């Protein structure tokens, strides 16, 4: 179909966009490359359309309940949207201005060279041959080729022909054909989404979050609109969550997992019920975070992922913290996860593990703390952790929270930093020792290490823009005494060493060292204050509750240890299945293996396995210990707890495995393998991937 016809079809709304499609996400560079390729006659791919009289929810279009046949864009909407904006000069009717975050309409075309560039005043202002692409496509375009030719030119007709050819080449883009693929009208919405998934392996590939949201909207058509309304509502309170985060949070509520794909199969009623719970939890969280956590906005967080396990916990507890101890321990988890970048890598794996712990344990905080210690080695902050850390480090965000928690105030107007600040009173990061003074006194701006020291967290205070400007580049030995005189105690609340000798420019290294010490002490004091004792009467989830959760990153079921159900006999080869799960848990984030439960959560018991050991549960446990010792290693015994429990009058074996601080290999029948957990399965890595994993996991 011709591009001109496609654009006209969009304009008159005979070509529409389903609600489950994401917004316009192309970069301006992608838009430029598309137009350049079309001008040169290069192929730019086909479009996928679906004709149906029973469409899903449409973007910005009310469905006619009659027999009208709709033509939906399933693949190619980024290209068509780009072309619509460049040729028509408007936003296509299926979008609003807010949906288009990058606008390519200031693309210019050089009639002399055929070059395409976005507007640059210094390059284009004095050269009339740069013409806005949108103007070139207008039917009443006032472009006069001869007016663009200098009077002094001796080859006016040659130049006119050259300019005209370039302009024609651009305008002929409208006549180019885009190959069209059609999904038959007999297809159902599920079929259309499946095809949509497949074709999106080309072009700008959908992220896992976008694909999950596509499935959600396919079943609950207004979901995207409802979620974006919530985003706008929360933004008023300075909590600017994005679609990816809220899709992850909804997945956590509905599926009790953190992996996006787990929500693909959930029915509409579960999605709506889950969203109603999540909406309530978000209202609660955005109220309690400023008042109790000193987190006044998403800008205070280096990542919003730290809120996902908290949302899971609130989902388990009627959308609120059940007591003060739980609130404090949740804040401890948030702070330590931010300080130590819990989710800076292996995000899906760690979130899946932590969310599974939250749903598995009635009081998960100790286990989450242990997981962080396993990852980082400790949670307390030491002065050298701050050394060389600048404003893009997670510790910087947490230092701001720390300052607010201690009652820090602005040095100009005395207002608490916890107050909402806007305009001239928006909080800035202020260099206590001004950069210009340091660079004029021995520090080299071109030296990477010097720049890190000058911009270190220990040389930063949090002040309003007005205060930052008023201090300017004055030496701290001059302005710090003035602040202390005006607001006694204000300096100490931002961890300023109170020895005036350290405020001299010559004492900058000593100042940094002293302030790192103060910040570290305050961090540890804050964390210790949140470590209220674990309640002694916490009831752990019983085994039946555990089984009801289903398999996950940290929970797996096996029907038997060595009884072959199919052939009705003993089969020692089956032992490997349980052993590889134990090894994978050791090499990942730990977990629980339950033997005597089928994959579908049905308890089948250990009857046949116990018969093989004279009906003795003790001998069964002894056999497992021997297998672990012989095939994985006795050095891991302290990390593995085995017990036999009764469930619905049947015995099952529960094996709890902690994360190991060293790699665990499984040697079985002469073969040595390395296993890790991926989603709800155990996967063997080849030697190369094993080395990479070990370097990353135990670095």
PyMOL commands that set and color helices and strands:
alter all, ss='L'
color gray80, all
select helices_A, chain A and resi 3-11+28-40+77-88+97-99+121-124+133-137+145-148+156-175+189-199+208-219+223-235+243-255+260-263+268-293+298-300+306-316+324-339+347-360+365-376+383-385+394-405+423-425+435-439+448-454+457-459+465-471+476-486+492-494+500-503+505-530+543-548+572-587+607-611+617-631+634-639+687-697
alter helices_A, ss='H'
color red, helices_A
select strands_A, chain A and resi 15-17+47-52+70-75+107-110+116-118+130-132+180-183+427-431+460-464+555-558+563-564+569-570+591-595+640-647+650-657+665-668+671-678+681-685
alter strands_A, ss='S'
color yellow, strands_A
deselect
rebuild
show_as cartoon
